[in-house]
């Protein structure tokens, strides 16, 4: 894992976050521009780490930014959104409770 690879994950994450936000909200805006970017960048790091940890190599054609980078960033973004929703649901106050 190199610094260059992490930078690629962050750049691709911005794209993947937008896509993940749109998929999870079923709307064109997703969670909003900056939230999509943040989710994507965090998701790219999570997805890249997961693919590296589990030795997942999709053997897709390489260009400067590989399709594997995009897919791992998208998967990581979805994981982050799901975790965020679970945490938010667990910490929400129920109506009628003090």
N, C-alpha and C positions, 0 to 999 in steps of 0.2 A: 504494500500500500504506500503510494508516494503522495507528495504534496500536489503534484499535477493531477493525480487521480481524484483527490478530494476537491480540487478546484472544478474539475469536470463535473463531479457529482453536484456541486452547488449550482453551476450554470444550468445543467440539465434539470436540476430540481425545480428551478423557476418555471420551466415549461411543464414538468410533471405535476407540480402543485396546482397549476391552473386547470389541467386536465382532471386531476383527482377532485378538485373543488367542484367542478362542473358535474362530474359523475355522481358525487355524493349528495349534491343539493338539487340535481335535476334542473339547474338554472344556468343561464349564460354567464352570469357574474360569479357563480360559485360562492366563495366566502368573502369576496372583495379582492381587489388587486393585491394589496400588501399582505393580507392574510394568506392568499393563495401562494404568493412568493415565499413567505416564511414557512408555510407548511411544506411546500415543495423542497426548499433547501434542507430543512430538517429531515424530511422524508427521504431525500437523496442520500444523506449521510446514513440514516437508518437502513435503507434498502441496500446501499452499497456495502455497509458493514455486514448485513445479513447474508448477502450473496457471497461475500468474501469468507465469512465464518462457516457457511455450509458448503463452500467450494462449488457454488453454482456457476457454471460456465455454459452459456447457451450457444456458443460457437457461431455467433452471428457475424456477418461481414463487418470488418472494422473500417471505420473512417475516423476522423479526428475525435468525434464523439460517437461512441458505438450505440447500436440499438440496445445492447445489454445495459448500458448506462441509463438509457431512458426507461427501460422496463424496470430496472431495480429502483430507480428514483420514484417511479409511479407506484410500485408496490410499497415502498417505504412511506410514501405520502398517504396512501390508503391506511396503512397500519397506524400512522400518527393520528389521522382523523378519527379512526375507530377508538383508539385509546383516549383521545381528547373527549369524545362523546361519552365514553364510559365514566371518565372522571367527573365530567360535568353532571351527568345523571346522578352519580353517587353523592355529589355535594350539593345538589339542588335541595332547597327546602320544600317540603311537601305542604300543600295548602292545608290550613287548619292546625299546623304544628307551631309551637313557639320557639 
